[in-house]
Amino acid sequence: MSTIYDVAKLAGVGKSTVSRVINKNGAIKESTRLKVEAAMKELNYRPSLFAQGIKTGRSKTIALVVPDSTNLFYSMLLSGIEDIARKYGYFVMLCNGEYDSQKGKVYLEQLQERNIDGIIYCVYRKDEVFKDIFELSETVPVVFTDDPYLRDPTVSVVYTDGKKAVRENVDYLYKKGCRNIAFIGLEEICAVMYRFEGYKQGLKDHEIRYSRDLVYQAPYNWCRMSHFMLGAEGISQIMQSGKQVDAVIAATDMLAIGAISWIQENGYSVPGDIRVIGYDNIEISSIIRPKMSTISQPIRMMGNEAAELLFRKIEENNGINETIEMNTTFIEREST
């Protein structure tokens, strides 16, 4: 296995020069840098991240903290973050909180002990973990995602405007002739509650009376259950109320797919009897039958943006905070 001394000898420079090239530290002539990099490539030399960490005080590791690693939204977000992390030479550690505040607090303690360089935190609930990480952001680079309520100049956040998107969906369904529009969501989840506000505003725009019987919000302590099952449970309870339903807006694609499954299994047609719209545009939404209309979030790009924000804070010691609102797009398919 090649060493830093082997690289220095082949490049005809000192060990300290090789070290400066590796750590991008100090002024190095371009011709010298190219010679060192060529020697590293020829010898297949890989610097020790552990040793670099001791010298630079960095672990070259960032963390992504999510509430549910089985949710395809977070898988796509992770892919976007890893795209950028690779460019900067960082490793991404995934922390799955499973909607458990206690587990989230343990993760935060462990991340600080590991001298993590930065954190991307997917906000799902304003609980103790959120408060702890908000305070931590004063000393550790942190970027928040998926919280449209978080408009604070002291932190960086990336989100989409779900309120506007769902409000426009109500208008779309109204123009299709729907007057009994149901909503299926998840209690206490920040992004979902914001979408629910759009649902209520959309009804108000068209003077449709809001009915609690047409709304199902899965209790927070049920969030660890399959969201497909929660979508089926949601439409089941709404239909059992006896209210007429001609459309369903679900706060996520997984909830919407669960609802479609229940509707079809119980003898109803989508979209003939009930039109259904999801939110996220995960890959499966274009595969199921009927293909599902949904609000497309640029999830991978959200991951890209969150990571770029974080690395500006880490690499450039940039204390400037930014709020980035990314656009959504309505994808009309067979379910409406």
Phi and psi in degrees as a GROMACS rama.xvg file:
@    title "Ramachandran Plot"
@    xaxis  label "Phi"
@    yaxis  label "Psi"
@TYPE xy
-70.3586  150.78  SER-2
-118.257  172.657  THR-3
-63.1456  -29.6148  ILE-4
-67.2129  -38.5041  TYR-5
-62.5419  -41.3805  ASP-6
-63.4574  -45.2586  VAL-7
-60.6419  -42.3892  ALA-8
-64.898  -46.5914  LYS-9
-65.4777  -37.3607  LEU-10
-81.3815  -14.5567  ALA-11
73.6343  34.1883  GLY-12
-131.485  176.128  VAL-13
-83.6433  162.027  GLY-14
-59.8257  -37.6003  LYS-15
-65.3152  -32.7712  SER-16
-67.6475  -43.4763  THR-17
-59.526  -42.5093  VAL-18
-61.488  -40.903  SER-19
-66.5267  -37.0734  ARG-20
-64.4612  -45.639  VAL-21
-61.2786  -44.6596  ILE-22
-89.9978  -0.423152  ASN-23
53.16  47.0872  LYS-24
-124.746  117.504  ASN-25
93.1747  163.893  GLY-26
-77.0619  126.891  ALA-27
-131.444  131.127  ILE-28
-60.8603  143.426  LYS-29
-58.9856  -40.7062  GLU-30
-65.0844  -35.2952  SER-31
-69.4314  -43.1425  THR-32
-59.7876  -43.8192  ARG-33
-64.3325  -38.3632  LEU-34
-63.8615  -42.4362  LYS-35
-65.9986  -44.1988  VAL-36
-64.7321  -36.6937  GLU-37
-66.187  -39.3167  ALA-38
-66.1803  -41.0216  ALA-39
-61.7406  -40.9178  MET-40
-67.8943  -43.1972  LYS-41
-63.3021  -37.5051  GLU-42
-89.807  -1.32561  LEU-43
54.063  43.7866  ASN-44
-84.1524  131.65  TYR-45
-119.492  118.127  ARG-46
-63.0353  147.951  PRO-47
-76.6038  116.149  SER-48
-63.6065  -33.6943  LEU-49
-62.7874  -47.4735  PHE-50
-64.7158  -40.5447  ALA-51
-60.9375  -39.7248  GLN-52
-62.0713  -38.7491  GLY-53
-63.2204  -41.5251  ILE-54
-74.3135  -41.4504  LYS-55
-94.16  -15.7392  THR-56
78.8376  12.7754  GLY-57
-117.977  148.042  ARG-58
-94.9304  -8.4193  SER-59
57.3143  32.6684  LYS-60
-133.504  134.803  THR-61
-118.991  161.488  ILE-62
-117.725  142.399  ALA-63
-112.672  117.673  LEU-64
-104.914  117.785  VAL-65
-124.338  156.746  VAL-66
-82.1078  -20.1618  PRO-67
-157.206  99.5018  ASP-68
-70.6819  -13.4857  SER-69
-82.265  -13.6233  THR-70
-74.9866  125.045  ASN-71
-62.8984  -24.641  LEU-72
-57.8392  -47.3273  PHE-73
-72.3011  -29.0377  TYR-74
-64.2048  -42.2054  SER-75
-69.7213  -37.0018  MET-76
-63.04  -43.6049  LEU-77
-58.6323  -42.2416  LEU-78
-59.2032  -42.2646  SER-79
-64.9381  -38.9716  GLY-80
-67.2102  -42.1724  ILE-81
-65.6053  -32.1472  GLU-82
-52.429  -46.9266  ASP-83
-80.1092  -37.6225  ILE-84
-59.2267  -40.7652  ALA-85
-60.6394  -38.8596  ARG-86
-61.5604  -35.9379  LYS-87
-92.2289  -1.55271  TYR-88
76.8683  31.9883  GLY-89
-111.217  154.974  TYR-90
-102.238  140.579  PHE-91
-106.441  122.992  VAL-92
-97.8472  125.136  MET-93
-94.3514  125.698  LEU-94
-115.652  115.43  CYS-95
-99.1181  105.586  ASN-96
-76.9852  -17.6088  GLY-97
51.2263  39.5733  GLU-98
54.2121  30.3765  TYR-99
-118.622  110.332  ASP-100
-60.338  -39.0123  SER-101
-63.7338  -42.1829  GLN-102
-64.6524  -37.937  LYS-103
-62.6548  -40.0762  GLY-104
-65.8444  -39.104  LYS-105
-63.2649  -42.138  VAL-106
-58.6558  -45.4425  TYR-107
-60.7158  -41.9375  LEU-108
-61.9337  -44.4935  GLU-109
-67.1129  -37.6056  GLN-110
-64.8721  -39.2791  LEU-111
-67.3184  -37.8941  GLN-112
-64.3595  -32.1939  GLU-113
-85.2332  4.0893  ARG-114
56.8572  46.5362  ASN-115
-61.712  144.151  ILE-116
-82.4448  -23.7798  ASP-117
-175.107  163.969  GLY-118
-135.075  135.125  ILE-119
-106.926  119.125  ILE-120
-113.877  119.097  TYR-121
-84.5082  106.578  CYS-122
-72.4895  131.778  VAL-123
-128.837  -23.1719  TYR-124
-158.03  141.994  ARG-125
-85.189  71.6529  LYS-126
-107.037  -166.433  ASP-127
-63.7949  -35.3937  GLU-128
-62.8088  -43.3914  VAL-129
-60.0929  -44.5136  PHE-130
-62.6124  -41.0588  LYS-131
-64.1599  -44.3658  ASP-132
-74.0672  -28.0581  ILE-133
-63.176  -43.4248  PHE-134
-66.3357  -39.5289  GLU-135
-62.5739  -29.0596  LEU-136
-64.2455  -12.2209  SER-137
-74.1256  -23.0306  GLU-138
-121.263  -21.5357  THR-139
-121.195  135.55  VAL-140
-58.8335  124.242  PRO-141
-136.066  139.483  VAL-142
-125.168  131.778  VAL-143
-97.9052  145.287  PHE-144
-130.036  156.008  THR-145
65.9047  30.4374  ASP-146
-128.754  93.6305  ASP-147
-69.8229  -13.2764  PRO-148
-82.0799  -18.0558  TYR-149
-83.7199  87.5237  LEU-150
-113.044  71.8588  ARG-151
-120.964  123.151  ASP-152
-67.4884  -9.07784  PRO-153
-89.7384  -1.91409  THR-154
-137.089  164.467  VAL-155
-104.259  139.724  SER-156
-146.146  144.83  VAL-157
-124.244  128.939  VAL-158
-156.897  171.501  TYR-159
-118.326  155.032  THR-160
-87.3654  84.5455  ASP-161
-68.0391  -26.5612  GLY-162
-63.4951  -48.31  LYS-163
-64.0274  -43.0082  LYS-164
-62.3437  -45.8093  ALA-165
-71.5911  -36.6576  VAL-166
-57.511  -42.2951  ARG-167
-67.7045  -31.0722  GLU-168
-66.7532  -38.5276  ASN-169
-61.1678  -43.1291  VAL-170
-61.1075  -42.9279  ASP-171
-59.7252  -46.819  TYR-172
-67.8815  -36.2663  LEU-173
-60.368  -43.0874  TYR-174
-67.9885  -20.2188  LYS-175
-83.4375  -2.4647  LYS-176
98.8554  3.19974  GLY-177
-79.142  134.597  CYS-178
-127.454  -10.4192  ARG-179
-120.708  76.9545  ASN-180
-98.2364  121.285  ILE-181
-95.1345  162.288  ALA-182
-133.523  132.505  PHE-183
-119.962  124.067  ILE-184
-143.717  -163.049  GLY-185
-130.732  124.077  LEU-186
-62.3521  136.642  GLU-187
73.9052  -6.01043  GLU-188
-80.0913  120.631  ILE-189
-53.0588  -53.7014  CYS-190
-62.483  -36.5365  ALA-191
-69.9024  -41.1958  VAL-192
-64.4676  -33.5117  MET-193
-67.0974  -38.73  TYR-194
-66.0227  -36.6771  ARG-195
-63.0168  -37.002  PHE-196
-60.9086  -38.1594  GLU-197
-65.2054  -38.0544  GLY-198
-59.976  -49.569  TYR-199
-65.2654  -38.5627  LYS-200
-67.0369  -37.144  GLN-201
-62.7972  -41.3588  GLY-202
-61.7672  -43.8429  LEU-203
-62.3475  -38.7158  LYS-204
-55.6573  -34.0138  ASP-205
-108.732  15.8269  HIS-206
55.0099  37.6008  GLU-207
-92.615  127.184  ILE-208
-69.1181  129.97  ARG-209
-70.4415  131.835  TYR-210
-124.26  121.989  SER-211
-61.3554  -26.7798  ARG-212
-67.054  -20.5141  ASP-213
-95.5168  10.9092  LEU-214
-123.326  133.34  VAL-215
-127.174  119.313  TYR-216
-115.844  110.138  GLN-217
-60.2552  132.058  ALA-218
-56.2067  146.344  PRO-219
-56.4679  -39.6099  TYR-220
-71.6838  -2.18328  ASN-221
-96.1679  -5.75383  TRP-222
-60.2424  -24.6313  CYS-223
-76.6197  -9.54175  ARG-224
-73.4008  165.287  MET-225
-59.2766  128.707  SER-226
-70.7232  -22.3993  HIS-227
-62.706  -44.47  PHE-228
-65.3453  -38.6135  MET-229
-66.6219  -35.6379  LEU-230
-64.4591  -41.3894  GLY-231
-65.9846  -42.0918  ALA-232
-63.5287  -38.3419  GLU-233
-62.9515  -50.9781  GLY-234
-68.1703  -32.015  ILE-235
-60.2796  -47.4204  SER-236
-67.2232  -38.802  GLN-237
-63.2405  -43.9962  ILE-238
-66.8108  -34.0689  MET-239
-68.8799  -16.9541  GLN-240
-69.4934  -16.129  SER-241
89.3981  -5.81988  GLY-242
-73.5216  143.707  LYS-243
-71.743  138.393  GLN-244
-129.664  126.698  VAL-245
-120.489  -1.77043  ASP-246
-160.11  152.396  ALA-247
-133.067  129.872  VAL-248
-108.426  122.53  ILE-249
-107.402  144.475  ALA-250
-72.4463  -16.3045  ALA-251
-143.082  159.871  THR-252
-62.5972  -38.7431  ASP-253
-63.7052  -40.0324  MET-254
-63.7306  -42.5179  LEU-255
-64.1529  -40.8192  ALA-256
-64.914  -39.9366  ILE-257
-61.6209  -39.5462  GLY-258
-66.1116  -44.0611  ALA-259
-59.4542  -43.2792  ILE-260
-58.1507  -46.3898  SER-261
-64.6302  -44.7877  TRP-262
-57.1144  -47.098  ILE-263
-69.4175  -39.1577  GLN-264
-67.3076  -20.9378  GLU-265
-104.646  23.1512  ASN-266
85.2483  9.30753  GLY-267
-101.028  160.571  TYR-268
-108.579  139.821  SER-269
-116.246  118.162  VAL-270
-98.4854  6.10181  PRO-271
-52.3426  -49.9015  GLY-272
-94.9614  -41.2935  ASP-273
-138.105  123.458  ILE-274
-85.9108  146.329  ARG-275
-134.056  134.112  VAL-276
-126.175  134.534  ILE-277
-104.306  -164.559  GLY-278
-151.606  122.566  TYR-279
134.452  -39.6665  ASP-280
63.3051  48.2864  ASN-281
-69.4525  159.662  ILE-282
-56.181  -38.9721  GLU-283
-64.7877  -20.9437  ILE-284
-64.1478  -24.2555  SER-285
-96.5051  1.66404  SER-286
-106.827  -34.6494  ILE-287
-64.9189  167.402  ILE-288
-118.822  125.793  ARG-289
-70.3805  156.424  PRO-290
-59.0792  137.984  LYS-291
-97.0398  131.404  MET-292
-69.2146  142.57  SER-293
-159.389  162.684  THR-294
-92.2183  119.007  ILE-295
-87.9283  121.076  SER-296
-96.1863  141.646  GLN-297
-78.7354  70.0824  PRO-298
-61.5004  -47.4675  ILE-299
-63.317  -38.9894  ARG-300
-66.6842  -33.4718  MET-301
-61.1233  -41.2754  MET-302
-63.1422  -42.1008  GLY-303
-57.3361  -49.4972  ASN-304
-64.5986  -43.4249  GLU-305
-61.6029  -42.1779  ALA-306
-67.5516  -42.1238  ALA-307
-61.2502  -41.7161  GLU-308
-59.2642  -45.333  LEU-309
-64.6809  -43.7254  LEU-310
-71.2802  -26.6927  PHE-311
-64.2832  -38.854  ARG-312
-66.4431  -40.921  LYS-313
-77.1347  -56.2906  ILE-314
-74.8889  -36.9338  GLU-315
-101.665  1.92958  GLU-316
51.5085  42.0291  ASN-317
-89.1525  111.768  ASN-318
-87.123  2.96434  GLY-319
-72.4035  130.568  ILE-320
-100.816  145.398  ASN-321
-132.67  146.486  GLU-322
-113.577  118.598  THR-323
-115.595  115.539  ILE-324
-98.966  122.096  GLU-325
-102.576  147.815  MET-326
-78.727  146.833  ASN-327
-106.187  163.091  THR-328
-136.296  132.358  THR-329
-81.4263  125.615  PHE-330
-105.896  108.731  ILE-331
-85.4636  123.142  GLU-332
-131.093  -158.184  ARG-333
-72.561  -21.6906  GLU-334
-74.7608  -6.36435  SER-335
